[in-house]
Amino acid sequence: MTESTPESASESLREQMERAIREVPVLLFTKGNKHFPRCGFSKAVIDLFAELDVPFQTVDIFQHPDVKPTLVEITGWPTTPQIFIGGEFIGGGDVVREMHARGELEPLVREALARAEAS
């Protein structure tokens, strides 16, 4: 499912996605991946998290035809990228860029990473 989370044949796609959301402190569902974004919005979000110099993982919505519709079922948000921090859906690219501009994103990310490290 993610760059470091192997898929399990016994789990449904939705279960795999929900597990990744819970377990990965900073998870981005993007078009493409962090090494090869396939749209400008995904690239902008990937660049933002790279600029923060924090660990994050991406899930390429093109990797499986059911990822995007399953993601929309989970969040009710129709567009990508979609960003999850500390297991919580934060929003799309515009929301995250606005949070970053207001200085709200980095503390949220650092707190989620600290919680993950402590558990």
WOJO-V612760 format. One line per field, one symbol per residue. psi: psi as a letter, one per 20 degrees, with the letter a starting at -180 (. if undefined). A space follows every 10 residues. Layout:
psi->???
This chain:
psi->fahjoqqphi qrggggghgg ghhohoppor oaahhmqjqh gggggghghh hilqpqqqpo iihpiigghg ghgghjpirq qppppkjpph bagggghggg hijhgghggh ghggghhh.
